[in-house]
Amino acid sequence: MLAKPAVIEANSLKKDLDGMSNPISRWLSSDVGYSFRNSKTAMVAAFIAFVFIFCALFAKWVAPYNPFDAASLELMDSLLPPAWSAEGSTKYLLGTDDQGRDILSALMYGTRISLVVGMASVMLSLVVGVSLGLIAGFRGGWLDAFLMRLCDVMLSFPAILVALLIAGVGRAVFPNADDSLAFGVLIISISLTGWVQYARTVRGTTLVERNKEYVQAARVTGVAPLRIMLRHVLPNVLGPVTVLATIQVASAIITEATLSFLGVGVPPTSPSLGTLIRIGNDFLFSGEWWITIFPGLTLVLIALSVNLLGDWLRDALNPRLR
């Protein structure tokens, strides 16, 4: 009679261990996971973002054609409308551009470039801003005053103007640069003003955290200041930084699209969504609306889904808004 309770207890323990070993199960059972499961807006936004990220990462295998392979282009199929139009072809679901490139395939490849540039610039801004904000808030004094005045100076210039200036100067200094260097200049130009928001956010949170008891106890026990910042203060300031980074991904993608639309973004050999919109803009009033409408709609959906996820994450991580 004692064997059955033991078996039941063993099975229950096994289920608990399996749930603990599965990070997805742990996340779904957490407060943030519960908030996600009960938010239809967050689930729809996550699904849209997942579809775009999946198609961008696996564009080489998912896309029907390689739109940037000149040998595979057929000029006779140029300017075809979408497949549901009377003159459309089932070979090209969203139509073709003036060079015969499949719009759907071009969107997948262009989305990959936009996402890579946007996420890389946000990561660079995150590292620089969090580091400077942590140092300014924890050390204080003249260093804090200097960094905050530097932030004020950076905020006095429009972000797109600074990015346009740096990208333009980079192209003038390196006119024959390869694609990797051109991408590096573009990422730096976008992140040059993005770090300011992280620095100010982390600095304000650090000013509060450095006076709490756990930091004072660490100081009394002789823990090095660098270890206190990285081990104790940094984990407690990552909440608002995560929300800010999520929202800024959309801003970085839009900034990159703006620079590419103006002709100082990614190289012409690797067009992004902004470049595709600029190309289609020349044909917008001649009746070939699909060349610019579909890239523009893709850009709007990506930015909207990321912003909605950022809003949900802000509410989920803030106990006062639950």
Order of alpha helices (4+ residues) and beta strands (2+ residues): alpha-alpha-alpha-alpha-alpha-alpha-alpha-alpha-alpha-alpha-alpha-alpha-alpha-alpha
